[in-house]
Amino acid sequence: MSNAERAMQSNQSQATQSETGDPGVDPRLLEVLVCPVTRSALTYDRDANELVSRAAGLAFPIRNGVPVMLRDEARDIGAVK
């Protein structure tokens, strides 16, 4: 994909986000981010605007569109059994 195509795709994504008022999470970001505690996959909780690690029982906040992947900033949601 060329730089121009990437820019166009990014602009379209930003336009959609501003229309809905929800910045959301880029699916490509979810493909590369992992839980810093367990190294397991994360899921996006749109309602809470958090990245959730079910394995660790933690929810990492997203602030101003930036995931805060620090254990001290994560909310404890209880480990899944």
ChimeraX commands (.cxc) that place a marker at each C-alpha (Angstrom):
marker #1 position 0.00,0.00,0.00 radius 0.5
marker #1 position 1.41,3.39,-0.95 radius 0.5
marker #1 position 1.78,6.29,1.46 radius 0.5
marker #1 position -1.02,8.13,-0.34 radius 0.5
marker #1 position -3.35,5.14,0.10 radius 0.5
marker #1 position -2.45,4.90,3.79 radius 0.5
marker #1 position -3.14,8.61,4.28 radius 0.5
marker #1 position -6.50,8.31,2.53 radius 0.5
marker #1 position -7.45,5.29,4.62 radius 0.5
marker #1 position -6.41,7.12,7.80 radius 0.5
marker #1 position -8.44,10.20,6.83 radius 0.5
marker #1 position -11.50,8.05,6.13 radius 0.5
marker #1 position -11.10,6.32,9.47 radius 0.5
marker #1 position -10.78,9.65,11.29 radius 0.5
marker #1 position -13.86,11.01,9.52 radius 0.5
marker #1 position -15.89,7.99,10.59 radius 0.5
marker #1 position -14.63,8.31,14.15 radius 0.5
marker #1 position -15.51,12.00,14.38 radius 0.5
marker #1 position -18.99,11.34,12.99 radius 0.5
marker #1 position -19.73,8.77,15.67 radius 0.5
marker #1 position -17.86,10.59,18.45 radius 0.5
marker #1 position -16.13,7.33,19.35 radius 0.5
marker #1 position -12.41,7.19,18.58 radius 0.5
marker #1 position -12.47,3.39,18.81 radius 0.5
marker #1 position -9.39,1.30,18.32 radius 0.5
marker #1 position -7.71,0.59,15.04 radius 0.5
marker #1 position -8.07,-3.17,14.43 radius 0.5
marker #1 position -4.45,-3.25,13.26 radius 0.5
marker #1 position -3.43,-2.02,16.71 radius 0.5
marker #1 position -5.25,-4.93,18.34 radius 0.5
marker #1 position -3.30,-7.30,16.13 radius 0.5
marker #1 position 0.05,-6.15,17.54 radius 0.5
marker #1 position -0.73,-5.16,21.14 radius 0.5
marker #1 position -0.64,-7.82,23.84 radius 0.5
marker #1 position -1.19,-7.74,27.56 radius 0.5
marker #1 position 2.04,-6.56,29.24 radius 0.5
marker #1 position 1.43,-8.97,32.12 radius 0.5
marker #1 position 0.50,-12.24,30.37 radius 0.5
marker #1 position 1.45,-11.53,26.73 radius 0.5
marker #1 position -2.03,-12.69,25.75 radius 0.5
marker #1 position -4.43,-11.13,23.25 radius 0.5
marker #1 position -6.52,-8.09,24.16 radius 0.5
marker #1 position -10.12,-7.27,23.31 radius 0.5
marker #1 position -11.63,-3.82,22.95 radius 0.5
marker #1 position -14.48,-2.80,25.24 radius 0.5
marker #1 position -16.15,0.07,23.37 radius 0.5
marker #1 position -18.49,0.99,26.25 radius 0.5
marker #1 position -15.67,1.40,28.76 radius 0.5
marker #1 position -13.07,2.52,26.17 radius 0.5
marker #1 position -10.58,-0.03,27.47 radius 0.5
marker #1 position -8.42,-2.86,26.22 radius 0.5
marker #1 position -9.24,-5.97,28.21 radius 0.5
marker #1 position -6.93,-8.84,29.09 radius 0.5
marker #1 position -9.21,-11.63,30.24 radius 0.5
marker #1 position -6.20,-13.81,31.10 radius 0.5
marker #1 position -4.82,-11.21,33.53 radius 0.5
marker #1 position -8.20,-9.92,34.66 radius 0.5
marker #1 position -7.19,-6.37,33.77 radius 0.5
marker #1 position -8.64,-3.54,31.72 radius 0.5
marker #1 position -6.21,-0.99,30.33 radius 0.5
marker #1 position -7.60,2.52,29.74 radius 0.5
marker #1 position -7.46,4.38,26.45 radius 0.5
marker #1 position -6.83,8.08,26.95 radius 0.5
marker #1 position -7.04,10.53,24.08 radius 0.5
marker #1 position -6.91,7.60,21.68 radius 0.5
marker #1 position -3.73,6.18,23.24 radius 0.5
marker #1 position -3.80,2.83,25.08 radius 0.5
marker #1 position -2.13,3.11,28.49 radius 0.5
marker #1 position -0.46,-0.28,28.82 radius 0.5
marker #1 position 0.85,0.12,32.37 radius 0.5
marker #1 position -0.09,-2.36,35.10 radius 0.5
marker #1 position -0.42,0.46,37.64 radius 0.5
marker #1 position -2.99,2.20,35.43 radius 0.5
marker #1 position -5.06,-0.93,34.72 radius 0.5
marker #1 position -8.40,-1.61,36.35 radius 0.5
marker #1 position -8.81,-5.00,38.03 radius 0.5
marker #1 position -11.76,-6.89,36.53 radius 0.5
marker #1 position -10.99,-10.23,38.18 radius 0.5
marker #1 position -9.25,-13.18,36.60 radius 0.5
marker #1 position -11.29,-15.46,34.35 radius 0.5
marker #1 position -11.39,-19.03,35.62 radius 0.5
marker link #1:1,2 radius 0.2
marker link #1:2,3 radius 0.2
marker link #1:3,4 radius 0.2
marker link #1:4,5 radius 0.2
marker link #1:5,6 radius 0.2
marker link #1:6,7 radius 0.2
marker link #1:7,8 radius 0.2
marker link #1:8,9 radius 0.2
marker link #1:9,10 radius 0.2
marker link #1:10,11 radius 0.2
marker link #1:11,12 radius 0.2
marker link #1:12,13 radius 0.2
marker link #1:13,14 radius 0.2
marker link #1:14,15 radius 0.2
marker link #1:15,16 radius 0.2
marker link #1:16,17 radius 0.2
marker link #1:17,18 radius 0.2
marker link #1:18,19 radius 0.2
marker link #1:19,20 radius 0.2
marker link #1:20,21 radius 0.2
marker link #1:21,22 radius 0.2
marker link #1:22,23 radius 0.2
marker link #1:23,24 radius 0.2
marker link #1:24,25 radius 0.2
marker link #1:25,26 radius 0.2
marker link #1:26,27 radius 0.2
marker link #1:27,28 radius 0.2
marker link #1:28,29 radius 0.2
marker link #1:29,30 radius 0.2
marker link #1:30,31 radius 0.2
marker link #1:31,32 radius 0.2
marker link #1:32,33 radius 0.2
marker link #1:33,34 radius 0.2
marker link #1:34,35 radius 0.2
marker link #1:35,36 radius 0.2
marker link #1:36,37 radius 0.2
marker link #1:37,38 radius 0.2
marker link #1:38,39 radius 0.2
marker link #1:39,40 radius 0.2
marker link #1:40,41 radius 0.2
marker link #1:41,42 radius 0.2
marker link #1:42,43 radius 0.2
marker link #1:43,44 radius 0.2
marker link #1:44,45 radius 0.2
marker link #1:45,46 radius 0.2
marker link #1:46,47 radius 0.2
marker link #1:47,48 radius 0.2
marker link #1:48,49 radius 0.2
marker link #1:49,50 radius 0.2
marker link #1:50,51 radius 0.2
marker link #1:51,52 radius 0.2
marker link #1:52,53 radius 0.2
marker link #1:53,54 radius 0.2
marker link #1:54,55 radius 0.2
marker link #1:55,56 radius 0.2
marker link #1:56,57 radius 0.2
marker link #1:57,58 radius 0.2
marker link #1:58,59 radius 0.2
marker link #1:59,60 radius 0.2
marker link #1:60,61 radius 0.2
marker link #1:61,62 radius 0.2
marker link #1:62,63 radius 0.2
marker link #1:63,64 radius 0.2
marker link #1:64,65 radius 0.2
marker link #1:65,66 radius 0.2
marker link #1:66,67 radius 0.2
marker link #1:67,68 radius 0.2
marker link #1:68,69 radius 0.2
marker link #1:69,70 radius 0.2
marker link #1:70,71 radius 0.2
marker link #1:71,72 radius 0.2
marker link #1:72,73 radius 0.2
marker link #1:73,74 radius 0.2
marker link #1:74,75 radius 0.2
marker link #1:75,76 radius 0.2
marker link #1:76,77 radius 0.2
marker link #1:77,78 radius 0.2
marker link #1:78,79 radius 0.2
marker link #1:79,80 radius 0.2
marker link #1:80,81 radius 0.2
view
